[in-house]
Amino acid sequence: SVLYEVSAQRPVIAKTGENSCVVIVGYDEFNVIIMDPANGGVPYKKGLNDSKEYFDKYGNKFLSFVES
């Protein structure tokens, strides 16, 4: 459901530690596209399986918004 929000043009914030988050801004058939403010916000790709393991590690905590 997280990637559904991204496909609807709504970025998703993902918690990745005590005081850190990344923003999921896109995806393709094989990768999730992530921007990390800690590295200057430069987008990078992480494989779908690697992304699942990465976000599982941090409890799958995501934040997006719903338009009314």
PQR file of N, CA, C, O and H, with PARSE charges and radii, in Angstrom:
ATOM      1  N   SER A   1       0.817  -1.202   0.000 -0.4000 1.5000
ATOM      2  CA  SER A   1       0.000   0.000   0.000 -0.0000 2.0000
ATOM      3  C   SER A   1       0.859   1.264   0.000  0.5500 1.7000
ATOM      4  O   SER A   1       0.399   2.321  -0.431 -0.5500 1.4000
ATOM      5  N   VAL A   2       2.094   1.166   0.476 -0.4000 1.5000
ATOM      6  CA  VAL A   2       2.991   2.324   0.455 -0.0000 2.0000
ATOM      7  C   VAL A   2       3.263   2.741  -0.987  0.5500 1.7000
ATOM      8  O   VAL A   2       3.220   3.929  -1.307 -0.5500 1.4000
ATOM      9  H   VAL A   2       2.468   0.307   0.825  0.4000 1.0000
ATOM     10  N   LEU A   3       3.540   1.784  -1.849 -0.4000 1.5000
ATOM     11  CA  LEU A   3       3.840   2.124  -3.240 -0.0000 2.0000
ATOM     12  C   LEU A   3       2.609   2.635  -3.970  0.5500 1.7000
ATOM     13  O   LEU A   3       2.743   3.382  -4.939 -0.5500 1.4000
ATOM     14  H   LEU A   3       3.575   0.819  -1.589  0.4000 1.0000
ATOM     15  N   TYR A   4       1.424   2.257  -3.537 -0.4000 1.5000
ATOM     16  CA  TYR A   4       0.204   2.834  -4.110 -0.0000 2.0000
ATOM     17  C   TYR A   4       0.193   4.340  -3.876  0.5500 1.7000
ATOM     18  O   TYR A   4      -0.117   5.107  -4.787 -0.5500 1.4000
ATOM     19  H   TYR A   4       1.315   1.651  -2.750  0.4000 1.0000
ATOM     20  N   GLU A   5       0.525   4.761  -2.677 -0.4000 1.5000
ATOM     21  CA  GLU A   5       0.554   6.195  -2.362 -0.0000 2.0000
ATOM     22  C   GLU A   5       1.568   6.907  -3.248  0.5500 1.7000
ATOM     23  O   GLU A   5       1.303   8.002  -3.744 -0.5500 1.4000
ATOM     24  H   GLU A   5       0.777   4.137  -1.937  0.4000 1.0000
ATOM     25  N   VAL A   6       2.719   6.292  -3.445 -0.4000 1.5000
ATOM     26  CA  VAL A   6       3.749   6.886  -4.303 -0.0000 2.0000
ATOM     27  C   VAL A   6       3.237   6.974  -5.742  0.5500 1.7000
ATOM     28  O   VAL A   6       3.468   7.977  -6.417 -0.5500 1.4000
ATOM     29  H   VAL A   6       2.934   5.403  -3.042  0.4000 1.0000
ATOM     30  N   SER A   7       2.547   5.936  -6.216 -0.4000 1.5000
ATOM     31  CA  SER A   7       2.017   5.953  -7.588 -0.0000 2.0000
ATOM     32  C   SER A   7       0.941   7.015  -7.761  0.5500 1.7000
ATOM     33  O   SER A   7       0.687   7.464  -8.879 -0.5500 1.4000
ATOM     34  H   SER A   7       2.360   5.121  -5.667  0.4000 1.0000
ATOM     35  N   ALA A   8       0.304   7.422  -6.662 -0.4000 1.5000
ATOM     36  CA  ALA A   8      -0.718   8.477  -6.695 -0.0000 2.0000
ATOM     37  C   ALA A   8      -0.087   9.863  -6.523  0.5500 1.7000
ATOM     38  O   ALA A   8      -0.777  10.836  -6.220 -0.5500 1.4000
ATOM     39  H   ALA A   8       0.510   7.057  -5.754  0.4000 1.0000
ATOM     40  N   GLN A   9       1.230   9.937  -6.720 -0.4000 1.5000
ATOM     41  CA  GLN A   9       1.974  11.201  -6.638 -0.0000 2.0000
ATOM     42  C   GLN A   9       2.016  11.787  -5.231  0.5500 1.7000
ATOM     43  O   GLN A   9       2.098  13.003  -5.060 -0.5500 1.4000
ATOM     44  H   GLN A   9       1.791   9.146  -6.967  0.4000 1.0000
ATOM     45  N   ARG A  10       1.960  10.921  -4.229 -0.4000 1.5000
ATOM     46  CA  ARG A  10       2.078  11.352  -2.834 -0.0000 2.0000
ATOM     47  C   ARG A  10       3.341  10.733  -2.249  0.5500 1.7000
ATOM     48  O   ARG A  10       3.389   9.519  -2.050 -0.5500 1.4000
ATOM     49  H   ARG A  10       1.893   9.933  -4.368  0.4000 1.0000
ATOM     50  N   PRO A  11       4.366  11.538  -1.970 -0.5600 1.5000
ATOM     51  CA  PRO A  11       5.576  10.977  -1.368  0.2800 2.0000
ATOM     52  C   PRO A  11       5.274  10.369  -0.005  0.5500 1.7000
ATOM     53  O   PRO A  11       4.331  10.772   0.676 -0.5500 1.4000
ATOM     54  N   VAL A  12       6.074   9.414   0.373 -0.4000 1.5000
ATOM     55  CA  VAL A  12       5.887   8.716   1.647 -0.0000 2.0000
ATOM     56  C   VAL A  12       7.164   8.866   2.475  0.5500 1.7000
ATOM     57  O   VAL A  12       8.268   8.610   1.996 -0.5500 1.4000
ATOM     58  H   VAL A  12       6.840   9.087  -0.180  0.4000 1.0000
ATOM     59  N   ILE A  13       6.988   9.285   3.717 -0.4000 1.5000
ATOM     60  CA  ILE A  13       8.104   9.377   4.650 -0.0000 2.0000
ATOM     61  C   ILE A  13       8.209   8.046   5.382  0.5500 1.7000
ATOM     62  O   ILE A  13       7.210   7.524   5.878 -0.5500 1.4000
ATOM     63  H   ILE A  13       6.091   9.493   4.106  0.4000 1.0000
ATOM     64  N   ALA A  14       9.417   7.498   5.448 -0.4000 1.5000
ATOM     65  CA  ALA A  14       9.651   6.222   6.120 -0.0000 2.0000
ATOM     66  C   ALA A  14      10.652   6.433   7.246  0.5500 1.7000
ATOM     67  O   ALA A  14      11.729   6.988   7.029 -0.5500 1.4000
ATOM     68  H   ALA A  14      10.228   7.922   5.045  0.4000 1.0000
ATOM     69  N   LYS A  15      10.300   5.993   8.444 -0.4000 1.5000
ATOM     70  CA  LYS A  15      11.198   6.109   9.594 -0.0000 2.0000
ATOM     71  C   LYS A  15      12.303   5.069   9.457  0.5500 1.7000
ATOM     72  O   LYS A  15      12.043   3.900   9.169 -0.5500 1.4000
ATOM     73  H   LYS A  15       9.425   5.542   8.620  0.4000 1.0000
ATOM     74  N   THR A  16      13.539   5.513   9.667 -0.4000 1.5000
ATOM     75  CA  THR A  16      14.682   4.618   9.494 -0.0000 2.0000
ATOM     76  C   THR A  16      15.621   4.641  10.696  0.5500 1.7000
ATOM     77  O   THR A  16      16.805   4.330  10.571 -0.5500 1.4000
ATOM     78  H   THR A  16      13.750   6.462   9.900  0.4000 1.0000
ATOM     79  N   GLY A  17      15.108   4.998  11.816 -0.4000 1.5000
ATOM     80  CA  GLY A  17      15.927   5.038  13.016 -0.0000 2.0000
ATOM     81  C   GLY A  17      15.300   5.947  14.040  0.5500 1.7000
ATOM     82  O   GLY A  17      14.222   6.498  13.820 -0.5500 1.4000
ATOM     83  H   GLY A  17      14.146   5.251  11.918  0.4000 1.0000
ATOM     84  N   GLU A  18      15.972   6.104  15.156 -0.4000 1.5000
ATOM     85  CA  GLU A  18      15.456   6.925  16.252 -0.0000 2.0000
ATOM     86  C   GLU A  18      15.114   8.338  15.807  0.5500 1.7000
ATOM     87  O   GLU A  18      14.029   8.842  16.100 -0.5500 1.4000
ATOM     88  H   GLU A  18      16.848   5.656  15.335  0.4000 1.0000
ATOM     89  N   ASN A  19      16.033   8.972  15.104 -0.4000 1.5000
ATOM     90  CA  ASN A  19      15.837  10.351  14.670 -0.0000 2.0000
ATOM     91  C   ASN A  19      16.099  10.533  13.179  0.5500 1.7000
ATOM     92  O   ASN A  19      16.604  11.574  12.760 -0.5500 1.4000
ATOM     93  H   ASN A  19      16.914   8.562  14.866  0.4000 1.0000
ATOM     94  N   SER A  20      15.762   9.539  12.385 -0.4000 1.5000
ATOM     95  CA  SER A  20      16.032   9.654  10.957 -0.0000 2.0000
ATOM     96  C   SER A  20      14.888   9.093  10.120  0.5500 1.7000
ATOM     97  O   SER A  20      14.185   8.165  10.520 -0.5500 1.4000
ATOM     98  H   SER A  20      15.351   8.693  12.725  0.4000 1.0000
ATOM     99  N   CYS A  21      14.732   9.688   8.957 -0.4000 1.5000
ATOM    100  CA  CYS A  21      13.701   9.284   8.007 -0.0000 2.0000
ATOM    101  C   CYS A  21      14.235   9.443   6.594  0.5500 1.7000
ATOM    102  O   CYS A  21      15.193  10.180   6.358 -0.5500 1.4000
ATOM    103  H   CYS A  21      15.303  10.442   8.632  0.4000 1.0000
ATOM    104  N   VAL A  22      13.609   8.747   5.663 -0.4000 1.5000
ATOM    105  CA  VAL A  22      13.858   8.941   4.240 -0.0000 2.0000
ATOM    106  C   VAL A  22      12.509   9.195   3.577  0.5500 1.7000
ATOM    107  O   VAL A  22      11.458   8.962   4.174 -0.5500 1.4000
ATOM    108  H   VAL A  22      12.832   8.148   5.855  0.4000 1.0000
ATOM    109  N   VAL A  23      12.552   9.673   2.340 -0.4000 1.5000
ATOM    110  CA  VAL A  23      11.329   9.923   1.586 -0.0000 2.0000
ATOM    111  C   VAL A  23      11.328   9.011   0.369  0.5500 1.7000
ATOM    112  O   VAL A  23      12.263   9.025  -0.432 -0.5500 1.4000
ATOM    113  H   VAL A  23      13.406   9.863   1.855  0.4000 1.0000
ATOM    114  N   ILE A  24      10.273   8.220   0.238 -0.4000 1.5000
ATOM    115  CA  ILE A  24      10.101   7.361  -0.934 -0.0000 2.0000
ATOM    116  C   ILE A  24       9.389   8.213  -1.983  0.5500 1.7000
ATOM    117  O   ILE A  24       8.256   8.648  -1.779 -0.5500 1.4000
ATOM    118  H   ILE A  24       9.513   8.209   0.889  0.4000 1.0000
ATOM    119  N   VAL A  25      10.067   8.444  -3.104 -0.4000 1.5000
ATOM    120  CA  VAL A  25       9.530   9.360  -4.107 -0.0000 2.0000
ATOM    121  C   VAL A  25       9.130   8.672  -5.407  0.5500 1.7000
ATOM    122  O   VAL A  25       8.516   9.300  -6.269 -0.5500 1.4000
ATOM    123  H   VAL A  25      10.987   8.091  -3.269  0.4000 1.0000
ATOM    124  N   GLY A  26       9.462   7.407  -5.563 -0.4000 1.5000
ATOM    125  CA  GLY A  26       9.101   6.708  -6.777 -0.0000 2.0000
ATOM    126  C   GLY A  26       9.500   5.247  -6.720  0.5500 1.7000
ATOM    127  O   GLY A  26      10.093   4.779  -5.748 -0.5500 1.4000
ATOM    128  H   GLY A  26       9.961   6.896  -4.862  0.4000 1.0000
ATOM    129  N   TYR A  27       9.161   4.540  -7.783 -0.4000 1.5000
ATOM    130  CA  TYR A  27       9.552   3.136  -7.899 -0.0000 2.0000
ATOM    131  C   TYR A  27       9.404   2.710  -9.348  0.5500 1.7000
ATOM    132  O   TYR A  27       8.719   3.356 -10.141 -0.5500 1.4000
ATOM    133  H   TYR A  27       8.679   4.920  -8.572  0.4000 1.0000
ATOM    134  N   ASP A  28      10.055   1.624  -9.669 -0.4000 1.5000
ATOM    135  CA  ASP A  28       9.887   1.003 -10.976 -0.0000 2.0000
ATOM    136  C   ASP A  28       9.746  -0.501 -10.759  0.5500 1.7000
ATOM    137  O   ASP A  28       9.513  -0.947  -9.635 -0.5500 1.4000
ATOM    138  H   ASP A  28      10.612   1.099  -9.025  0.4000 1.0000
ATOM    139  N   GLU A  29       9.882  -1.261 -11.797 -0.4000 1.5000
ATOM    140  CA  GLU A  29       9.677  -2.710 -11.729 -0.0000 2.0000
ATOM    141  C   GLU A  29      10.619  -3.402 -10.749  0.5500 1.7000
ATOM    142  O   GLU A  29      10.274  -4.438 -10.181 -0.5500 1.4000
ATOM    143  H   GLU A  29      10.072  -0.899 -12.710  0.4000 1.0000
ATOM    144  N   PHE A  30      11.802  -2.834 -10.550 -0.4000 1.5000
ATOM    145  CA  PHE A  30      12.824  -3.496  -9.749 -0.0000 2.0000
ATOM    146  C   PHE A  30      13.284  -2.729  -8.514  0.5500 1.7000
ATOM    147  O   PHE A  30      13.889  -3.320  -7.620 -0.5500 1.4000
ATOM    148  H   PHE A  30      12.082  -1.992 -11.011  0.4000 1.0000
ATOM    149  N   ASN A  31      13.012  -1.425  -8.443 -0.4000 1.5000
ATOM    150  CA  ASN A  31      13.601  -0.582  -7.415 -0.0000 2.0000
ATOM    151  C   ASN A  31      12.607   0.382  -6.777  0.5500 1.7000
ATOM    152  O   ASN A  31      11.563   0.699  -7.347 -0.5500 1.4000
ATOM    153  H   ASN A  31      12.521  -0.945  -9.170  0.4000 1.0000
ATOM    154  N   VAL A  32      12.958   0.831  -5.592 -0.4000 1.5000
ATOM    155  CA  VAL A  32      12.289   1.937  -4.925 -0.0000 2.0000
ATOM    156  C   VAL A  32      13.262   3.113  -4.999  0.5500 1.7000
ATOM    157  O   VAL A  32      14.464   2.945  -4.795 -0.5500 1.4000
ATOM    158  H   VAL A  32      13.806   0.573  -5.129  0.4000 1.0000
ATOM    159  N   ILE A  33      12.738   4.294  -5.289 -0.4000 1.5000
ATOM    160  CA  ILE A  33      13.578   5.492  -5.385 -0.0000 2.0000
ATOM    161  C   ILE A  33      13.410   6.283  -4.089  0.5500 1.7000
ATOM    162  O   ILE A  33      12.302   6.655  -3.705 -0.5500 1.4000
ATOM    163  H   ILE A  33      11.761   4.431  -5.454  0.4000 1.0000
ATOM    164  N   ILE A  34      14.538   6.528  -3.432 -0.4000 1.5000
ATOM    165  CA  ILE A  34      14.548   7.098  -2.084 -0.0000 2.0000
ATOM    166  C   ILE A  34      15.388   8.366  -2.066  0.5500 1.7000
ATOM    167  O   ILE A  34      16.424   8.450  -2.726 -0.5500 1.4000
ATOM    168  H   ILE A  34      15.438   6.226  -3.744  0.4000 1.0000
ATOM    169  N   MET A  35      14.929   9.349  -1.304 -0.4000 1.5000
ATOM    170  CA  MET A  35      15.725  10.546  -1.025 -0.0000 2.0000
ATOM    171  C   MET A  35      16.013  10.561   0.468  0.5500 1.7000
ATOM    172  O   MET A  35      15.104  10.425   1.287 -0.5500 1.4000
ATOM    173  H   MET A  35      14.087   9.281  -0.768  0.4000 1.0000
ATOM    174  N   ASP A  36      17.274  10.725   0.814 -0.4000 1.5000
ATOM    175  CA  ASP A  36      17.682  10.742   2.218 -0.0000 2.0000
ATOM    176  C   ASP A  36      18.245  12.121   2.547  0.5500 1.7000
ATOM    177  O   ASP A  36      19.285  12.504   2.011 -0.5500 1.4000
ATOM    178  H   ASP A  36      18.013  10.836   0.149  0.4000 1.0000
ATOM    179  N   PRO A  37      17.568  12.881   3.429 -0.5600 1.5000
ATOM    180  CA  PRO A  37      18.072  14.213   3.781  0.2800 2.0000
ATOM    181  C   PRO A  37      19.479  14.173   4.380  0.5500 1.7000
ATOM    182  O   PRO A  37      20.220  15.151   4.283 -0.5500 1.4000
ATOM    183  N   ALA A  38      19.847  13.065   4.990 -0.4000 1.5000
ATOM    184  CA  ALA A  38      21.169  12.949   5.616 -0.0000 2.0000
ATOM    185  C   ALA A  38      22.295  12.943   4.586  0.5500 1.7000
ATOM    186  O   ALA A  38      23.435  13.269   4.916 -0.5500 1.4000
ATOM    187  H   ALA A  38      19.246  12.270   5.069  0.4000 1.0000
ATOM    188  N   ASN A  39      21.983  12.574   3.334 -0.4000 1.5000
ATOM    189  CA  ASN A  39      23.031  12.588   2.302 -0.0000 2.0000
ATOM    190  C   ASN A  39      22.765  13.672   1.262  0.5500 1.7000
ATOM    191  O   ASN A  39      23.176  13.549   0.109 -0.5500 1.4000
ATOM    192  H   ASN A  39      21.057  12.310   3.066  0.4000 1.0000
ATOM    193  N   GLY A  40      22.077  14.730   1.674 -0.4000 1.5000
ATOM    194  CA  GLY A  40      21.825  15.857   0.781 -0.0000 2.0000
ATOM    195  C   GLY A  40      20.582  15.721  -0.065  0.5500 1.7000
ATOM    196  O   GLY A  40      20.336  16.560  -0.931 -0.5500 1.4000
ATOM    197  H   GLY A  40      21.743  14.831   2.611  0.4000 1.0000
ATOM    198  N   GLY A  41      19.795  14.693   0.158 -0.4000 1.5000
ATOM    199  CA  GLY A  41      18.549  14.519  -0.585 -0.0000 2.0000
ATOM    200  C   GLY A  41      18.729  14.028  -2.006  0.5500 1.7000
ATOM    201  O   GLY A  41      17.803  14.109  -2.813 -0.5500 1.4000
ATOM    202  H   GLY A  41      19.995  14.011   0.861  0.4000 1.0000
ATOM    203  N   VAL A  42      19.896  13.524  -2.318 -0.4000 1.5000
ATOM    204  CA  VAL A  42      20.145  12.998  -3.665 -0.0000 2.0000
ATOM    205  C   VAL A  42      19.394  11.672  -3.812  0.5500 1.7000
ATOM    206  O   VAL A  42      19.624  10.751  -3.028 -0.5500 1.4000
ATOM    207  H   VAL A  42      20.648  13.457  -1.663  0.4000 1.0000
ATOM    208  N   PRO A  43      18.499  11.557  -4.804 -0.5600 1.5000
ATOM    209  CA  PRO A  43      17.746  10.306  -4.976  0.2800 2.0000
ATOM    210  C   PRO A  43      18.665   9.135  -5.320  0.5500 1.7000
ATOM    211  O   PRO A  43      19.651   9.284  -6.041 -0.5500 1.4000
ATOM    212  N   TYR A  44      18.315   7.977  -4.787 -0.4000 1.5000
ATOM    213  CA  TYR A  44      19.045   6.749  -5.126 -0.0000 2.0000
ATOM    214  C   TYR A  44      18.057   5.600  -5.182  0.5500 1.7000
ATOM    215  O   TYR A  44      16.954   5.694  -4.643 -0.5500 1.4000
ATOM    216  H   TYR A  44      17.514   7.856  -4.201  0.4000 1.0000
ATOM    217  N   LYS A  45      18.448   4.525  -5.828 -0.4000 1.5000
ATOM    218  CA  LYS A  45      17.581   3.358  -5.972 -0.0000 2.0000
ATOM    219  C   LYS A  45      18.024   2.260  -5.021  0.5500 1.7000
ATOM    220  O   LYS A  45      19.213   2.058  -4.774 -0.5500 1.4000
ATOM    221  H   LYS A  45      19.343   4.449  -6.266  0.4000 1.0000
ATOM    222  N   LYS A  46      17.024   1.556  -4.494 -0.4000 1.5000
ATOM    223  CA  LYS A  46      17.268   0.385  -3.650 -0.0000 2.0000
ATOM    224  C   LYS A  46      16.328  -0.700  -4.182  0.5500 1.7000
ATOM    225  O   LYS A  46      15.145  -0.438  -4.402 -0.5500 1.4000
ATOM    226  H   LYS A  46      16.059   1.721  -4.694  0.4000 1.0000
ATOM    227  N   GLY A  47      16.836  -1.891  -4.386 -0.4000 1.5000
ATOM    228  CA  GLY A  47      16.029  -2.993  -4.917 -0.0000 2.0000
ATOM    229  C   GLY A  47      14.774  -3.242  -4.090  0.5500 1.7000
ATOM    230  O   GLY A  47      14.757  -2.977  -2.888 -0.5500 1.4000
ATOM    231  H   GLY A  47      17.797  -2.103  -4.207  0.4000 1.0000
ATOM    232  N   LEU A  48      13.732  -3.747  -4.726 -0.4000 1.5000
ATOM    233  CA  LEU A  48      12.465  -3.994  -4.022 -0.0000 2.0000
ATOM    234  C   LEU A  48      12.638  -4.915  -2.820  0.5500 1.7000
ATOM    235  O   LEU A  48      12.128  -4.623  -1.738 -0.5500 1.4000
ATOM    236  H   LEU A  48      13.746  -3.963  -5.702  0.4000 1.0000
ATOM    237  N   ASN A  49      13.352  -6.025  -2.999 -0.4000 1.5000
ATOM    238  CA  ASN A  49      13.552  -6.957  -1.881 -0.0000 2.0000
ATOM    239  C   ASN A  49      14.411  -6.337  -0.787  0.5500 1.7000
ATOM    240  O   ASN A  49      14.130  -6.498   0.400 -0.5500 1.4000
ATOM    241  H   ASN A  49      13.766  -6.262  -3.877  0.4000 1.0000
ATOM    242  N   ASP A  50      15.467  -5.623  -1.197 -0.4000 1.5000
ATOM    243  CA  ASP A  50      16.324  -4.944  -0.221 -0.0000 2.0000
ATOM    244  C   ASP A  50      15.537  -3.881   0.538  0.5500 1.7000
ATOM    245  O   ASP A  50      15.718  -3.709   1.743 -0.5500 1.4000
ATOM    246  H   ASP A  50      15.695  -5.492  -2.162  0.4000 1.0000
ATOM    247  N   SER A  51      14.665  -3.172  -0.170 -0.4000 1.5000
ATOM    248  CA  SER A  51      13.838  -2.142   0.472 -0.0000 2.0000
ATOM    249  C   SER A  51      12.919  -2.762   1.510  0.5500 1.7000
ATOM    250  O   SER A  51      12.778  -2.241   2.616 -0.5500 1.4000
ATOM    251  H   SER A  51      14.517  -3.313  -1.149  0.4000 1.0000
ATOM    252  N   LYS A  52      12.294  -3.879   1.150 -0.4000 1.5000
ATOM    253  CA  LYS A  52      11.390  -4.541   2.094 -0.0000 2.0000
ATOM    254  C   LYS A  52      12.144  -4.914   3.373  0.5500 1.7000
ATOM    255  O   LYS A  52      11.665  -4.651   4.476 -0.5500 1.4000
ATOM    256  H   LYS A  52      12.408  -4.303   0.251  0.4000 1.0000
ATOM    257  N   GLU A  53      13.305  -5.517   3.227 -0.4000 1.5000
ATOM    258  CA  GLU A  53      14.115  -5.893   4.396 -0.0000 2.0000
ATOM    259  C   GLU A  53      14.535  -4.661   5.199  0.5500 1.7000
ATOM    260  O   GLU A  53      14.506  -4.677   6.430 -0.5500 1.4000
ATOM    261  H   GLU A  53      13.694  -5.731   2.331  0.4000 1.0000
ATOM    262  N   TYR A  54      14.922  -3.607   4.506 -0.4000 1.5000
ATOM    263  CA  TYR A  54      15.371  -2.368   5.144 -0.0000 2.0000
ATOM    264  C   TYR A  54      14.253  -1.745   5.977  0.5500 1.7000
ATOM    265  O   TYR A  54      14.470  -1.385   7.134 -0.5500 1.4000
ATOM    266  H   TYR A  54      14.946  -3.595   3.506  0.4000 1.0000
ATOM    267  N   PHE A  55      13.065  -1.618   5.401 -0.4000 1.5000
ATOM    268  CA  PHE A  55      11.960  -1.003   6.130 -0.0000 2.0000
ATOM    269  C   PHE A  55      11.403  -1.935   7.210  0.5500 1.7000
ATOM    270  O   PHE A  55      10.941  -1.466   8.250 -0.5500 1.4000
ATOM    271  H   PHE A  55      12.889  -1.911   4.461  0.4000 1.0000
ATOM    272  N   ASP A  56      11.442  -3.248   6.973 -0.4000 1.5000
ATOM    273  CA  ASP A  56      11.065  -4.215   8.016 -0.0000 2.0000
ATOM    274  C   ASP A  56      11.936  -4.020   9.258  0.5500 1.7000
ATOM    275  O   ASP A  56      11.446  -4.053  10.387 -0.5500 1.4000
ATOM    276  H   ASP A  56      11.817  -3.629   6.128  0.4000 1.0000
ATOM    277  N   LYS A  57      13.225  -3.819   9.032 -0.4000 1.5000
ATOM    278  CA  LYS A  57      14.190  -3.646  10.122 -0.0000 2.0000
ATOM    279  C   LYS A  57      13.801  -2.494  11.045  0.5500 1.7000
ATOM    280  O   LYS A  57      14.060  -2.540  12.247 -0.5500 1.4000
ATOM    281  H   LYS A  57      13.623  -3.792   8.115  0.4000 1.0000
ATOM    282  N   TYR A  58      13.174  -1.457  10.473 -0.4000 1.5000
ATOM    283  CA  TYR A  58      12.788  -0.281  11.257 -0.0000 2.0000
ATOM    284  C   TYR A  58      11.300  -0.252  11.609  0.5500 1.7000
ATOM    285  O   TYR A  58      10.774   0.793  11.992 -0.5500 1.4000
ATOM    286  H   TYR A  58      12.963  -1.420   9.496  0.4000 1.0000
ATOM    287  N   GLY A  59      10.629  -1.379  11.483 -0.4000 1.5000
ATOM    288  CA  GLY A  59       9.249  -1.495  11.936 -0.0000 2.0000
ATOM    289  C   GLY A  59       8.192  -1.050  10.951  0.5500 1.7000
ATOM    290  O   GLY A  59       7.031  -0.899  11.333 -0.5500 1.4000
ATOM    291  H   GLY A  59      11.056  -2.228  11.172  0.4000 1.0000
ATOM    292  N   ASN A  60       8.549  -0.834   9.702 -0.4000 1.5000
ATOM    293  CA  ASN A  60       7.585  -0.440   8.672 -0.0000 2.0000
ATOM    294  C   ASN A  60       6.709   0.732   9.114  0.5500 1.7000
ATOM    295  O   ASN A  60       5.481   0.645   9.088 -0.5500 1.4000
ATOM    296  H   ASN A  60       9.492  -0.957   9.392  0.4000 1.0000
ATOM    297  N   LYS A  61       7.347   1.816   9.517 -0.4000 1.5000
ATOM    298  CA  LYS A  61       6.626   3.022   9.946 -0.0000 2.0000
ATOM    299  C   LYS A  61       6.670   4.042   8.818  0.5500 1.7000
ATOM    300  O   LYS A  61       7.736   4.542   8.459 -0.5500 1.4000
ATOM    301  H   LYS A  61       8.345   1.887   9.539  0.4000 1.0000
ATOM    302  N   PHE A  62       5.483   4.348   8.258 -0.4000 1.5000
ATOM    303  CA  PHE A  62       5.366   5.220   7.102 -0.0000 2.0000
ATOM    304  C   PHE A  62       4.351   6.324   7.364  0.5500 1.7000
ATOM    305  O   PHE A  62       3.421   6.162   8.154 -0.5500 1.4000
ATOM    306  H   PHE A  62       4.617   3.942   8.551  0.4000 1.0000
ATOM    307  N   LEU A  63       4.549   7.450   6.683 -0.4000 1.5000
ATOM    308  CA  LEU A  63       3.633   8.580   6.804 -0.0000 2.0000
ATOM    309  C   LEU A  63       3.413   9.172   5.423  0.5500 1.7000
ATOM    310  O   LEU A  63       4.362   9.442   4.687 -0.5500 1.4000
ATOM    311  H   LEU A  63       5.305   7.581   6.041  0.4000 1.0000
ATOM    312  N   SER A  64       2.149   9.370   5.085 -0.4000 1.5000
ATOM    313  CA  SER A  64       1.781  10.024   3.832 -0.0000 2.0000
ATOM    314  C   SER A  64       0.586  10.907   4.130  0.5500 1.7000
ATOM    315  O   SER A  64       0.350  11.258   5.286 -0.5500 1.4000
ATOM    316  H   SER A  64       1.378   9.151   5.682  0.4000 1.0000
ATOM    317  N   PHE A  65      -0.160  11.268   3.121 -0.4000 1.5000
ATOM    318  CA  PHE A  65      -1.356  12.093   3.344 -0.0000 2.0000
ATOM    319  C   PHE A  65      -2.453  11.665   2.399  0.5500 1.7000
ATOM    320  O   PHE A  65      -2.198  11.007   1.391 -0.5500 1.4000
ATOM    321  H   PHE A  65       0.032  10.983   2.182  0.4000 1.0000
ATOM    322  N   VAL A  66      -3.668  12.040   2.726 -0.4000 1.5000
ATOM    323  CA  VAL A  66      -4.826  11.732   1.904 -0.0000 2.0000
ATOM    324  C   VAL A  66      -5.456  13.049   1.484  0.5500 1.7000
ATOM    325  O   VAL A  66      -5.677  13.936   2.308 -0.5500 1.4000
ATOM    326  H   VAL A  66      -3.875  12.575   3.545  0.4000 1.0000
ATOM    327  N   GLU A  67      -5.737  13.163   0.211 -0.4000 1.5000
ATOM    328  CA  GLU A  67      -6.382  14.377  -0.278 -0.0000 2.0000
ATOM    329  C   GLU A  67      -7.884  14.249  -0.099  0.5500 1.7000
ATOM    330  O   GLU A  67      -8.459  13.180  -0.300 -0.5500 1.4000
ATOM    331  H   GLU A  67      -5.557  12.442  -0.458  0.4000 1.0000
ATOM    332  N   SER A  68      -8.510  15.354   0.280 -0.4000 1.5000
ATOM    333  CA  SER A  68      -9.989  15.300   0.462 -0.0000 2.0000
ATOM    334  C   SER A  68     -10.695  16.086  -0.606  0.5500 1.7000
ATOM    335  O   SER A  68     -11.924  16.152  -0.613 -0.5500 1.4000
ATOM    336  H   SER A  68      -8.042  16.223   0.443  0.4000 1.0000
TER
END
